[in-house]
């Protein structure tokens, strides 16, 4: 009875310690009505937001993003692009040359809090609002706004008349409440990078010329009225030459749309996923590629649902538009004039964002690598397991990371996305080093634990804006290892990994292999030793600060677990008794991001049997 009591107490303590905290989330539910004038590229809108303050804090101010204001001469985006060492070629100095008819803007006509006008100030791409009455914890408030906007010429992500002739790519197009979380407000100016917003339900009505086909976030509410492939060949019912498109989107943190009078629209139900919608322009010679795309995306959806967890919505749209590829709520905009390999590649990358950016939704301004890097890692896995593009699909990520290290310009992954010194530094850090972070972590904890951790991370943190500590704690739980050191080195510093085989001594029938840590970042070590009799043995050296060891990843090779290696000690010697050693290799899997691999393998000279050290 005593043993049972203490067992129950122990289980209770463990379950409490590992219980997932329900981190509070703010909520912004939008209702919007917008009327677009395709002749002037201007629109008017009415917006109601029911804002729920689920935080423990009293809020005396709120902030909105006015993203379109970035597309004006002398904006922060304009000046940043003209002064950074390596500007985005799509932007360059183009914003500085926009005429008043070509710029983008969002103007506030009126703004009320619970029916009463409130004070506000436009500061570039941010609307600063002083509330009449503070928003108390666990309470709701209603904001009503009338606004006007002008769609800029297509330069970056949003805009009109893209290089491929798409009329409207309407992203970040409406006044949007900023996120408030455990770190406070995140009212970052729009300089060209990432987005971060509260979740909510969207109810949006878009009115525009009846000949346009609209692709959008959410579910169409009036399919029979608008037709255009949403519900068979139902006829449109224009009024004054215009149609109103009505969409609803549950529990998303963004609402985007695109429109063009020449869109094809194809609908295909994924075998193990949602209804997939494909929109691309007619008469561009790309029909063959776009007709092939659904078959590939069907396979990708099935893989992602299995590898990460189920996509939670019933619709996803692949839409020709924008200026490259960019993820949005329940849809992506991609340039469409591509060969099939490129089209599948960009569609896959943007689709994966639905898991990391639109369901988990880390603050990608602060932790951009947790979106782009995790996405790139999974994309590499899709290339290998779904698209059959070879075994070493992560090699490009490692090459890019090593290139950045060699350049001497690497900045920590913890750098804010807008504040990297160069676009190159940002791109390699966010996409490539972020992918290396995951693939290398599978080496640290073992592939089986890693795969379980990825699923658990998604299951426990979806719709909760996780941060780096939240992720690494999941990996600690599934692996039983202490992993805080991994983030401390690989995320918050630019210290590198470099291990080598310093020397090999053969004394009689015994061999002594001395390893050295050359780089500043410590790691556990897999050392594969091959013997002259044709057999092999894996010597596993745990890192002492891990407080444990990973499971054997390959049961076909005998593994010997050695004593822990303290990170303070630069050298470690393994004694191999009674067998003639042929070769020794550090990390044969190649997952450790060792910046100098020339010293990772040692081949014993054939003529050398016994004697002094080598």
C-alpha positions as CSV (number, residue, x, y, z in Angstrom):
1,X,0.0,0.0,0.0
2,X,2.9,2.4,0.9
3,X,4.6,1.7,-2.5
4,X,1.3,2.3,-4.4
5,X,0.8,5.6,-2.6
6,X,4.2,7.0,-3.4
7,X,3.9,5.7,-7.0
8,X,0.7,7.7,-7.4
9,X,2.2,10.8,-5.9
10,X,5.2,10.5,-8.2
11,X,3.0,10.1,-11.2
12,X,1.0,13.2,-10.1
13,X,4.2,15.3,-9.7
14,X,5.4,14.2,-13.2
15,X,2.1,14.9,-14.9
16,X,1.9,18.4,-13.2
17,X,5.5,19.1,-14.2
18,X,4.9,18.2,-17.8
19,X,1.4,19.7,-18.1
20,X,1.2,22.1,-21.0
21,X,0.5,25.7,-19.8
22,X,-2.5,27.3,-21.5
23,X,-0.8,30.5,-22.5
24,X,-3.4,33.3,-22.8
25,X,-4.2,34.6,-26.3
26,X,-5.7,37.9,-27.3
27,X,-8.6,37.7,-29.8
28,X,-9.7,40.0,-32.6
29,X,-12.9,39.1,-34.4
30,X,-13.4,41.1,-37.7
31,X,-16.4,42.0,-39.7
32,X,-15.6,44.0,-42.8
33,X,-17.4,45.4,-45.9
34,X,-15.2,46.7,-48.7
35,X,-16.0,48.3,-52.0
36,X,-13.2,48.2,-54.7
37,X,-13.0,50.7,-57.6
38,X,-10.9,48.9,-60.3
39,X,-10.6,52.1,-62.3
40,X,-8.8,54.1,-59.6
41,X,-7.5,51.1,-57.6
42,X,-9.0,52.6,-54.5
43,X,-11.3,51.1,-52.0
44,X,-13.5,52.1,-49.1
45,X,-14.2,49.9,-46.1
46,X,-16.1,49.6,-42.9
47,X,-14.6,47.5,-40.1
48,X,-15.8,46.2,-36.8
49,X,-13.5,44.4,-34.4
50,X,-14.6,42.8,-31.2
51,X,-11.4,42.6,-29.2
52,X,-11.1,40.3,-26.3
53,X,-8.4,41.1,-23.7
54,X,-7.5,37.7,-22.3
55,X,-4.3,39.0,-20.7
56,X,-3.9,39.8,-17.0
57,X,-3.1,43.4,-18.0
58,X,-5.1,46.6,-18.3
59,X,-4.6,48.2,-21.7
60,X,-4.8,52.0,-22.1
61,X,-3.7,52.0,-25.8
62,X,-3.9,49.8,-28.8
63,X,-2.1,49.7,-32.1
64,X,-3.0,49.0,-35.7
65,X,-0.8,48.1,-38.6
66,X,-1.3,50.2,-41.8
67,X,0.9,48.1,-44.1
68,X,0.1,49.9,-47.4
69,X,1.7,53.1,-46.0
70,X,5.1,51.4,-46.6
71,X,4.7,51.9,-50.3
72,X,5.3,55.6,-50.2
73,X,8.5,57.6,-50.9
74,X,10.7,58.1,-47.8
75,X,8.9,55.4,-45.9
76,X,11.0,53.1,-43.6
77,X,10.8,50.3,-46.2
78,X,11.9,52.7,-49.0
79,X,14.9,54.1,-47.0
80,X,15.9,50.7,-45.7
81,X,15.9,49.3,-49.3
82,X,18.0,52.2,-50.6
83,X,20.6,52.0,-47.8
84,X,21.0,48.3,-47.1
85,X,24.1,46.7,-48.6
86,X,22.2,44.2,-50.7
87,X,18.6,45.4,-51.4
88,X,15.8,43.1,-52.5
89,X,15.9,43.4,-56.3
90,X,12.1,43.5,-56.4
91,X,12.2,46.7,-54.3
92,X,15.4,48.5,-54.9
93,X,14.7,52.2,-55.2
94,X,11.2,51.7,-56.9
95,X,9.2,53.0,-53.9
96,X,11.1,56.3,-54.0
97,X,9.9,56.8,-57.6
98,X,6.2,56.2,-57.1
99,X,3.8,58.9,-58.2
100,X,0.8,59.8,-56.0
101,X,-1.4,57.6,-58.2
102,X,1.0,54.6,-57.7
103,X,1.6,54.7,-54.0
104,X,-0.2,52.6,-51.4
105,X,-2.0,54.1,-48.4
106,X,-4.5,53.3,-45.7
107,X,-6.4,56.4,-44.3
108,X,-8.6,56.3,-41.3
109,X,-11.9,58.2,-41.8
110,X,-13.2,57.5,-38.3
111,X,-12.5,55.3,-35.3
112,X,-14.8,54.6,-32.3
113,X,-14.5,52.6,-29.1
114,X,-17.9,51.2,-28.0
115,X,-19.6,53.9,-30.1
116,X,-17.5,56.9,-29.0
117,X,-14.8,58.6,-31.1
118,X,-11.2,58.1,-29.9
119,X,-7.9,59.8,-30.5
120,X,-5.3,58.3,-32.8
121,X,-2.2,59.2,-34.7
122,X,-0.7,57.8,-37.8
123,X,3.0,57.1,-37.5
124,X,4.2,55.6,-40.8
125,X,2.8,52.1,-40.9
126,X,1.5,52.1,-37.4
127,X,-1.7,53.7,-36.0
128,X,-1.3,54.7,-32.4
129,X,-4.6,54.8,-30.5
130,X,-5.3,56.3,-27.1
131,X,-8.4,54.7,-25.6
132,X,-11.2,56.6,-23.9
133,X,-11.5,53.9,-21.4
134,X,-8.9,51.2,-20.6
135,X,-9.6,47.6,-21.5
136,X,-9.7,45.6,-18.3
137,X,-8.4,42.0,-18.1
138,X,-10.9,39.4,-19.3
139,X,-13.1,41.9,-21.0
140,X,-14.2,42.8,-24.5
141,X,-14.4,46.1,-26.4
142,X,-15.8,46.9,-29.9
143,X,-13.9,49.1,-32.3
144,X,-15.7,50.5,-35.4
145,X,-13.6,52.1,-38.2
146,X,-14.2,53.6,-41.6
147,X,-11.2,53.6,-43.8
148,X,-9.9,54.2,-47.3
149,X,-7.1,52.7,-49.2
150,X,-5.2,52.8,-52.4
151,X,-3.5,49.6,-53.8
152,X,0.1,50.3,-54.7
153,X,1.7,49.1,-57.9
154,X,3.1,45.6,-57.3
155,X,6.5,45.9,-55.6
156,X,6.6,43.6,-52.6
157,X,3.9,41.0,-51.8
158,X,0.9,43.3,-52.1
159,X,-0.1,45.3,-55.1
160,X,-1.8,45.7,-58.4
161,X,-0.8,44.6,-61.9
162,X,1.9,42.1,-61.1
163,X,4.7,41.3,-63.5
164,X,2.6,38.3,-64.7
165,X,-0.5,40.5,-65.2
166,X,-2.5,39.6,-62.1
167,X,-4.8,42.5,-61.3
168,X,-4.8,42.4,-57.5
169,X,-2.7,40.7,-54.8
170,X,-4.5,42.0,-51.7
171,X,-2.4,41.0,-48.7
172,X,-1.9,43.1,-45.5
173,X,-4.5,45.4,-47.1
174,X,-6.7,46.4,-44.2
175,X,-6.0,48.2,-40.9
176,X,-5.0,45.3,-38.6
177,X,-4.8,45.2,-34.9
178,X,-1.3,44.5,-33.6
179,X,-0.6,41.5,-31.3
180,X,-0.2,41.9,-27.5
181,X,1.3,38.9,-25.7
182,X,3.4,38.1,-22.6
183,X,6.1,40.4,-23.9
184,X,3.7,43.3,-24.4
185,X,2.7,45.1,-27.7
186,X,4.3,44.1,-31.0
187,X,3.6,47.2,-33.1
188,X,6.6,46.8,-35.4
189,X,6.8,49.1,-38.4
190,X,6.6,47.4,-41.8
191,X,10.1,47.4,-43.2
192,X,9.6,44.4,-45.4
193,X,9.9,41.3,-43.3
194,X,7.4,39.3,-41.2
195,X,4.0,39.5,-39.5
196,X,2.5,38.7,-36.1
197,X,-1.2,39.0,-35.2
198,X,-3.9,37.7,-32.9
199,X,-6.3,35.0,-34.0
200,X,-10.0,35.7,-34.7
201,X,-13.0,34.9,-36.8
202,X,-13.3,37.0,-40.1
203,X,-16.6,37.8,-41.8
204,X,-15.7,39.8,-45.0
205,X,-17.8,41.1,-47.9
206,X,-15.9,42.3,-51.0
207,X,-17.7,44.2,-53.7
208,X,-16.1,44.6,-57.1
209,X,-16.7,44.3,-60.8
210,X,-18.7,41.2,-61.7
211,X,-16.2,39.9,-64.3
212,X,-13.4,39.5,-61.7
213,X,-12.8,36.1,-60.1
214,X,-11.8,36.3,-56.4
215,X,-9.6,33.9,-54.5
216,X,-9.6,34.4,-50.8
217,X,-8.9,33.2,-47.3
218,X,-11.9,31.4,-45.8
219,X,-15.1,29.8,-47.1
220,X,-17.3,31.3,-49.7
221,X,-20.8,32.0,-48.3
222,X,-22.7,32.9,-51.5
223,X,-21.3,30.5,-54.1
224,X,-24.4,30.3,-56.2
225,X,-24.5,34.1,-56.5
226,X,-20.9,34.6,-57.6
227,X,-20.4,31.4,-59.6
228,X,-16.9,31.5,-61.1
229,X,-16.3,27.8,-60.3
230,X,-17.1,28.0,-56.6
231,X,-20.3,25.9,-57.1
232,X,-20.3,24.4,-60.6
233,X,-21.3,26.8,-63.3
234,X,-23.8,28.9,-61.4
235,X,-24.6,32.1,-63.2
236,X,-23.5,35.4,-61.7
237,X,-26.1,38.0,-60.7
238,X,-24.4,41.4,-61.0
239,X,-25.9,44.6,-59.6
240,X,-24.7,47.8,-61.3
241,X,-22.0,45.7,-62.8
242,X,-20.6,44.6,-59.5
243,X,-20.8,41.5,-57.3
244,X,-20.4,41.1,-53.6
245,X,-18.2,38.1,-52.5
246,X,-18.9,36.9,-49.0
247,X,-16.3,34.9,-47.1
248,X,-16.0,33.6,-43.5
249,X,-12.8,32.4,-42.0
250,X,-12.7,30.8,-38.5
251,X,-9.8,31.2,-36.1
252,X,-7.2,32.7,-38.4
253,X,-4.8,35.6,-37.9
254,X,-4.9,37.0,-41.4
255,X,-7.3,37.6,-44.3
256,X,-6.0,37.9,-47.8
257,X,-7.4,37.8,-51.3
258,X,-6.5,38.1,-55.0
259,X,-8.7,39.0,-58.0
260,X,-8.4,38.9,-61.8
261,X,-10.9,38.7,-64.6
262,X,-8.9,36.0,-66.4
263,X,-8.4,33.4,-63.6
264,X,-9.0,29.7,-64.2
265,X,-10.5,28.1,-61.1
266,X,-10.1,24.4,-60.5
267,X,-11.2,22.5,-57.4
268,X,-9.8,19.2,-56.3
269,X,-10.5,17.4,-53.0
270,X,-7.3,16.1,-51.4
271,X,-7.4,12.4,-50.6
272,X,-6.3,13.0,-47.0
273,X,-6.9,16.7,-46.7
274,X,-9.0,19.7,-47.5
275,X,-10.7,21.0,-50.7
276,X,-7.9,22.4,-52.8
277,X,-8.6,25.4,-55.0
278,X,-6.2,26.4,-57.8
279,X,-6.3,29.8,-59.5
280,X,-4.1,30.8,-62.5
281,X,-4.4,33.2,-65.4
282,X,-5.6,31.9,-68.7
283,X,-3.7,32.1,-72.0
284,X,-0.2,32.2,-70.5
285,X,1.0,28.8,-71.7
286,X,1.0,27.4,-68.1
287,X,-2.1,25.3,-68.1
288,X,-0.2,22.0,-68.3
289,X,1.8,22.8,-65.3
290,X,-1.1,24.0,-63.2
291,X,-3.2,21.0,-64.2
292,X,-0.5,18.7,-62.9
293,X,-0.1,20.6,-59.6
294,X,-3.1,19.1,-57.7
295,X,-1.7,15.6,-58.0
296,X,1.6,16.6,-56.3
297,X,-0.1,18.7,-53.6
298,X,-2.4,15.8,-52.8
299,X,0.7,13.8,-51.8
300,X,2.3,16.6,-49.9
301,X,-0.9,17.2,-47.9
302,X,-1.0,13.5,-46.9
303,X,2.7,13.6,-45.8
304,X,2.4,16.8,-43.8
305,X,-0.7,15.5,-42.0
306,X,1.1,12.3,-41.1
307,X,4.5,13.9,-40.2
308,X,3.3,17.0,-38.3
309,X,-0.4,16.7,-37.6
310,X,-3.7,17.4,-39.4
311,X,-4.4,20.7,-41.2
312,X,-7.4,22.0,-39.3
313,X,-9.3,23.8,-42.1
314,X,-11.5,22.5,-44.9
315,X,-10.1,24.7,-47.8
316,X,-6.6,25.7,-49.1
317,X,-6.0,27.8,-52.2
318,X,-3.0,28.0,-54.5
319,X,-3.2,31.4,-56.3
320,X,-1.1,33.0,-59.0
321,X,-0.2,36.4,-57.8
322,X,2.3,38.5,-55.8
323,X,6.0,38.6,-56.7
324,X,7.4,35.2,-55.7
325,X,5.9,33.1,-53.0
326,X,4.2,34.1,-49.8
327,X,2.0,32.4,-47.3
328,X,-1.3,33.7,-46.1
329,X,-4.3,32.4,-44.1
330,X,-5.6,29.3,-45.9
331,X,-3.9,30.2,-49.1
332,X,-0.7,31.2,-50.8
333,X,0.2,33.7,-53.6
334,X,2.9,32.5,-56.0
335,X,4.2,33.5,-59.3
336,X,2.8,31.0,-61.8
337,X,5.0,31.1,-64.9
338,X,7.2,28.2,-63.8
339,X,8.1,24.7,-64.9
340,X,6.5,22.0,-62.9
341,X,9.4,21.4,-60.6
342,X,9.6,25.0,-59.6
343,X,5.8,25.3,-59.3
344,X,5.7,22.2,-57.0
345,X,8.6,23.5,-55.0
346,X,7.2,26.9,-54.2
347,X,3.7,25.5,-53.6
348,X,5.1,23.0,-51.2
349,X,7.1,25.6,-49.3
350,X,4.2,28.0,-48.9
351,X,1.8,25.2,-47.9
352,X,4.1,24.1,-45.1
353,X,3.8,27.6,-43.7
354,X,0.2,26.8,-42.8
355,X,1.6,24.5,-40.0
356,X,4.4,26.7,-38.7
357,X,3.2,30.3,-39.4
358,X,-0.6,30.0,-39.5
359,X,-1.3,27.4,-36.9
360,X,1.6,27.4,-34.5
361,X,2.3,31.1,-35.5
362,X,5.5,31.9,-33.7
363,X,6.4,35.6,-33.6
364,X,8.4,35.4,-36.8
365,X,9.8,38.9,-36.4
366,X,11.6,37.7,-33.3
367,X,12.0,34.0,-34.2
368,X,12.0,34.0,-37.9
369,X,14.0,30.8,-38.0
370,X,11.2,28.9,-36.2
371,X,9.0,29.6,-39.3
372,X,11.3,29.7,-42.3
373,X,13.9,27.3,-41.0
374,X,11.4,24.7,-39.7
375,X,9.6,25.1,-43.0
376,X,12.8,24.5,-45.0
377,X,13.6,21.5,-42.9
378,X,10.3,19.9,-43.6
379,X,10.5,20.9,-47.3
380,X,13.8,19.1,-47.5
381,X,12.1,16.0,-46.0
382,X,9.2,16.3,-48.6
383,X,11.8,16.4,-51.3
384,X,13.3,13.2,-50.0
385,X,10.3,11.2,-49.0
386,X,7.5,12.5,-51.3
387,X,9.2,13.8,-54.4
388,X,12.1,11.3,-54.5
389,X,14.8,13.9,-55.0
390,X,17.6,11.9,-53.3
391,X,18.9,11.0,-49.9
392,X,20.9,14.2,-49.0
393,X,18.2,16.8,-49.5
394,X,19.5,18.8,-46.4
395,X,22.9,19.3,-48.0
396,X,22.0,22.7,-49.4
397,X,21.0,24.1,-46.0
398,X,24.4,23.0,-44.5
399,X,26.3,24.5,-47.5
400,X,24.6,27.8,-47.0
401,X,25.2,27.9,-43.3
402,X,28.9,27.0,-43.8
403,X,29.2,29.8,-46.4
404,X,27.8,32.3,-43.9
405,X,30.2,31.1,-41.2
406,X,33.1,31.4,-43.6
407,X,32.1,35.0,-44.6
408,X,32.7,36.2,-41.0
409,X,29.3,38.1,-41.1
410,X,27.1,35.6,-39.3
411,X,24.7,37.1,-36.8
412,X,22.9,35.2,-34.0
413,X,19.5,33.5,-34.9
414,X,18.1,35.6,-32.1
415,X,18.5,38.8,-34.3
416,X,15.2,40.5,-35.0
417,X,14.2,39.8,-38.6
418,X,14.2,43.5,-39.6
419,X,17.6,44.2,-38.0
420,X,20.0,41.9,-39.8
421,X,22.9,43.8,-41.4
422,X,22.2,42.3,-44.8
423,X,19.4,40.5,-46.6
424,X,21.8,37.7,-47.2
425,X,22.5,37.2,-43.5
426,X,18.8,37.1,-42.8
427,X,18.0,34.7,-45.6
428,X,20.8,32.2,-44.7
429,X,20.1,32.4,-41.0
430,X,16.4,32.1,-41.1
431,X,16.0,29.5,-43.9
432,X,19.3,27.5,-43.8
433,X,20.6,27.7,-40.3
434,X,17.0,27.3,-39.1
435,X,16.8,24.0,-41.1
436,X,20.2,22.9,-39.8
437,X,19.0,23.6,-36.2
438,X,16.3,20.9,-36.6
439,X,18.3,18.3,-38.6
440,X,21.2,18.6,-36.2
441,X,18.8,18.3,-33.2
442,X,17.6,14.9,-34.6
443,X,21.3,13.9,-34.2
444,X,21.4,15.1,-30.6
445,X,18.2,13.4,-29.4
446,X,17.8,10.6,-32.0
447,X,15.5,10.5,-35.0
448,X,12.7,8.6,-33.3
449,X,12.5,11.0,-30.4
450,X,12.8,14.0,-32.7
451,X,9.9,12.8,-34.9
452,X,7.7,12.3,-31.9
453,X,8.7,15.7,-30.6
454,X,7.7,17.5,-33.8
455,X,4.2,16.0,-33.6
456,X,3.9,16.8,-29.9
457,X,5.1,20.3,-30.6
458,X,2.3,20.9,-33.1
459,X,-0.3,19.1,-31.0
460,X,0.4,21.1,-27.8
461,X,1.3,24.5,-29.2
462,X,-1.0,25.1,-32.1
463,X,-2.8,28.4,-31.9
464,X,-0.6,29.5,-29.0
465,X,2.4,31.4,-30.5
466,X,5.2,29.2,-29.1
467,X,8.8,30.5,-28.6
468,X,12.2,28.8,-28.7
469,X,12.0,27.7,-25.1
470,X,8.5,26.1,-25.7
471,X,9.9,24.1,-28.5
472,X,13.1,22.9,-26.8
473,X,11.1,21.9,-23.7
474,X,8.9,19.6,-25.8
475,X,12.1,18.0,-27.1
476,X,13.4,17.6,-23.6
477,X,10.2,15.8,-22.6
478,X,10.2,13.3,-25.4
479,X,14.0,12.6,-25.2
480,X,14.6,12.8,-21.5
481,X,17.6,15.0,-22.1
482,X,18.5,18.5,-20.9
483,X,18.7,20.7,-24.0
484,X,18.9,24.3,-22.9
485,X,22.5,24.4,-23.9
486,X,21.6,23.7,-27.5
487,X,19.6,26.9,-27.8
488,X,22.1,28.9,-25.8
489,X,24.9,28.1,-28.2
490,X,23.2,27.6,-31.6
491,X,20.5,30.3,-31.4
492,X,21.9,33.0,-29.1
493,X,25.6,32.9,-30.2
494,X,27.5,32.4,-33.4
495,X,29.9,29.9,-31.8
496,X,30.6,27.0,-34.2
497,X,31.1,23.2,-34.0
498,X,34.4,21.7,-34.9
499,X,35.5,18.3,-33.7
500,X,38.5,16.3,-35.0
501,X,40.5,13.1,-34.5
502,X,43.7,14.5,-32.9
503,X,45.7,11.3,-33.0
504,X,45.6,7.5,-32.9
505,X,48.0,5.4,-30.8
506,X,48.4,1.7,-31.2
507,X,50.0,-0.2,-28.3
508,X,50.1,-3.9,-28.8
509,X,46.6,-5.1,-29.5
510,X,45.0,-1.9,-28.2
511,X,44.2,1.3,-30.0
512,X,43.7,4.7,-28.3
513,X,41.8,7.3,-30.3
514,X,42.0,10.9,-29.0
515,X,39.3,13.3,-30.1
516,X,39.5,17.1,-29.7
517,X,37.0,19.9,-29.5
518,X,38.3,22.7,-31.7
519,X,35.2,24.8,-32.0
520,X,33.5,26.6,-29.1
521,X,30.1,24.8,-29.2
522,X,30.1,21.4,-27.5
523,X,28.2,18.4,-28.9
524,X,27.6,14.7,-28.1
525,X,29.7,12.5,-30.4
526,X,29.0,9.4,-32.5
527,X,32.3,7.8,-33.5
528,X,32.0,5.0,-36.0
529,X,35.0,2.6,-35.8
530,X,35.5,0.0,-38.6
531,X,37.7,-3.0,-37.8
532,X,40.0,-4.9,-40.2
533,X,37.8,-8.0,-39.8
534,X,35.0,-6.1,-41.5
535,X,32.9,-5.4,-38.4
536,X,31.9,-2.0,-37.1
537,X,31.2,-0.4,-33.8
538,X,29.6,2.9,-32.8
539,X,31.1,4.6,-29.8
540,X,28.6,7.1,-28.4
541,X,30.0,9.9,-26.1
542,X,27.2,11.8,-24.4
543,X,27.7,15.5,-23.6
544,X,27.7,15.7,-19.8
545,X,25.3,18.7,-19.6
546,X,22.7,16.7,-21.5
547,X,22.2,14.5,-18.4
548,X,21.4,11.5,-20.4
549,X,21.9,9.7,-23.7
550,X,19.9,9.2,-26.9
551,X,18.6,5.8,-27.8
552,X,20.6,3.7,-30.3
553,X,19.5,4.8,-33.8
554,X,20.8,1.8,-35.7
555,X,20.3,-1.6,-34.1
556,X,22.3,-3.2,-37.0
557,X,25.6,-1.7,-35.5
558,X,26.8,-2.6,-32.1
559,X,26.9,0.6,-29.9
560,X,29.1,1.2,-26.9
561,X,28.1,4.1,-24.6
562,X,31.1,5.8,-23.1
563,X,31.6,8.1,-20.2
564,X,30.2,11.6,-20.6
565,X,32.4,14.3,-22.1
566,X,32.4,17.6,-20.0
567,X,32.3,20.6,-22.2
568,X,35.3,22.2,-20.4
569,X,37.6,19.4,-21.5
570,X,39.2,19.9,-25.0
571,X,40.3,16.2,-25.4
572,X,38.7,12.8,-25.0
573,X,40.4,9.4,-25.5
574,X,38.7,6.2,-26.4
575,X,40.4,2.9,-25.8
576,X,39.7,0.0,-28.2
577,X,40.9,-3.3,-26.8
578,X,41.9,-6.4,-28.7
579,X,40.8,-5.5,-32.2
580,X,42.7,-4.1,-35.1
581,X,41.1,-0.7,-36.2
582,X,40.8,0.2,-39.8
583,X,39.2,3.6,-39.6
584,X,37.4,6.0,-37.3
585,X,34.7,8.6,-38.4
586,X,33.1,11.3,-36.3
587,X,29.3,11.6,-37.1
588,X,28.9,9.3,-40.1
589,X,25.3,10.6,-40.5
590,X,26.5,14.0,-41.4
591,X,23.9,15.8,-39.3
592,X,26.3,17.6,-37.0
593,X,27.2,21.0,-38.5
594,X,30.9,20.6,-38.1
595,X,32.5,23.6,-39.9
596,X,35.7,21.7,-40.7
597,X,35.2,18.1,-41.7
598,X,38.7,17.4,-43.0
599,X,39.7,16.1,-39.5
600,X,36.6,14.0,-38.9
601,X,37.9,10.8,-40.4
602,X,41.1,8.9,-39.7
603,X,42.3,6.0,-41.8
604,X,44.8,3.6,-40.2
605,X,47.8,3.0,-42.5
606,X,47.6,-0.6,-43.8
607,X,51.3,-1.3,-43.1
608,X,51.0,0.0,-39.5
609,X,50.4,-2.7,-36.9
610,X,52.0,-1.9,-33.7
611,X,54.3,0.7,-32.3
612,X,54.4,4.4,-31.4
613,X,51.7,6.9,-31.8
614,X,50.6,8.4,-35.1
